[in-house]
């Protein structure tokens, strides 16, 4: 669904409308033709739908008191949308969004809205992938206590590909502690297969609190080394 901000005529637009997609990059606003994948029922999409379906059922199974608690908590969880305007979720959206982050990061679903925490600032993401040593580094040495590091990546992309937001897939998570102790290379291979030298891959990370609060996702491109 397209999101459009109206001014005297139109001041901004995001999302899909008919056969067009509205977006914006460093050069300004643009419209492109919507491309529908030939097989949209990918394993990742089906897994995501499964999580959302399960969470929707869980919301229906909450007590009236629990649902009221989530509905009353939304004021604290307002976010700024793509137009810079403040938006708050519904209680159900808050419950679903937080628990989806928890499940994707290996945690246990919660039924009571959490208290917001201060998100730590991550050091700069500097990914490296080397085939000979089966190395998948992030340039991040430690995950702070009370958080997990959710790691996403793309499959191998052509050199000119720069728009990757819809191509990033969660490959695994790193619990609190040393990042280097985790087999990120194995996570990638399990998801996409072994990459080839010189391949263009994008890597993204974000911190997720054990309560489901997520930080900002940052991404960087990496060329696979031999």
N, C-alpha and C positions, 0 to 999 in steps of 0.2 A: 504494500500500500504506500502510495506517495504521501509525503508530508510537505505541505506548501505553506509558506508564510506570506500572508497577504499584506500589501501596503496600498499605495495608490492603485497599483495594478498587481504585481507579484514581486516580492523582494528576495525570496529564496525558495528552494525546493529540494527535497530528498526523497528517495525511494522510487517505487515503480508505479506507473500509471499507463494502463493499456499496454502498448508495445514499446514504451520508452522508460528509461531510467534517468532520474534527476540526481546529480551529484555535484561535487565541487572539489577542485584540487588547487595547487599553488597558482595556477594560471587563471582561476576563477570558476564560475559555474558553467556546467555543460550538460547536455542531454545526449544519451547514447541509446542505441537499440537494445532492448532486452533480449538476451540469449538464453533460451531454455535448454538445460542439459538433456541429452538424449535419454539418459536413465537417471532420473532424480532420486530413485530409491536406493541410494548407496548405503553401505553398512553404517557409516557415521550418521547419516540422516535418520536411519531407522532406529539406531541406538538413542539418538537425541529425542526422537519422538516418543520412544519407550519411556525415557526418564520423565519427560513432561507429562505423559499420560499417567504414570505412576504417581507423580506429585499432585496432579489434579485430583486423583482419587483420594490421596492422603488429605488434601484440603477438605474434601467433602466429609472425611471421617473425623475431622477435628470437632471438639465440643464447641458450643456457642461461645463459651468464655474464651477459649483459645483463639477462635476467629476474631472476636472483639479485640483481643490483645494485638493481633497482627494489624487489624484495621486502624487501631489507635496509634500504632508505631510508625505509620507512613510519613508523618510530619518530619520525623528525624531522618528519613531516608530520601529526601528530595534530591534530585539530580538536575544538572544543567543539560538541556537537550542540544541537538546539533545546531539550533539557531541561537543558543546562548540564553534561552528562557528556562526558568525553573519549572520542573515537573515532578510530581510525586506519584508513586505507583499505587495501585490498589493493594489491599491487604493480601489478596490471593497472589498478585504478581510479586509482591515482596517475599512471601513464603516460598513461591516457586523459584524465584531468582536466587535467593540465598541458598536454598537446599540443592539446587542444580550445581552451584559452585562447590558446595561441600562434597557432593557425590563425585564430581569430576576430579576432585583433589584427594579422594580416598577417605573422606570423613564419614561420619554417621549423621543421618538426617535429624534435624531438630524441630521441635513442635512449639517452642516458645521464642518469640522474637528476641534477638540478641541485642546487647548494648554495643553501640559503635565504638571502635577503637581508632587510635591514631595509626595510620599506615606508615611503616618505615619506608624510607627512600632507598631504592635499589641503586647500586653502582651502575655505570654505563654497561650496556649489553655489548659484548665483543665476542660473537660466536666464532668457533673454529671447528672444522670437521676434517679429519685426516684418516684416510683409508688404511695406511700401513700400520698405524698404531690403534686403529678403531677408536679414535678420539672424537668426542663431541663436547667441546668446551663452551662455556658461556661467558667467561671472564668474571663470574660471580663466585666467590669462594665460600660463602656461608649464608644459610637461610636462618633468619632469627627465630627464636623460640616463640611458639604460638602461631606460627605461619607455615604454609607450604608454598612451594614455588611451582606454579602450573606452567608446564613447558609445551609449546605448540610449534609446529613446523609445517612447511609445505612439501609436496612432492617435488621432484626436479622440474624446474621451469625453464623456459627459453630465456636467453640472455636479456631480451628486451622487456620482459614482464616486470611491471612495477606495481600494479594494483593487485594486492594479494590478500586483502581482508577476507574475502570469501573463500580463500584457498587454504587458510591456516586450519590445522586440525590438532587437537590436544593429543600429544604422544605419551605423556606421562606426567608425574608430579614428583617433586623432591621434598621430603619432610624436613623439619628443622634439623640443621646440622650442616656438615660439609657437602657441598654440591659434587665435588670430585669423587665422592664415594659411591655415586650412583651411575648406573650403566645407561647414560643417555644415548650412546651410539646404538646399544641394543634396543632401546625404546624406538628409535627412528627406524631401524631395520624391521622390527616387528610390524610397524605401521605401513611403511612404504617400500620396503626392500632395500638392498644395499645400493647406495648411490654410486655414481661414476665420477672419476676425477674431472674437475673442471665444471661440474654441474652447478647451476644457480639454485640455491635454496634459501628461503627466508625462515628465520627463527624468531619466535616471540615468547616472552615470559610475563607473568604477573604474579604478585603475591596474593595469596588468599588466606585470610585468618581462619582459624579453626571454627569460628562462628559463621563463616560463609561470606564475610565482607571482602570484596575484591578490590585490589588496587588497579592502577592504570596499566594496561598492557602496552609493552614497548616491543618493537621488532627491528631486526636488522638483517641485511642480506649477507650471505656467506658463500664463497666459492669453495667447493670441495677440493681438498688437497690430496695428492697421491700418497 
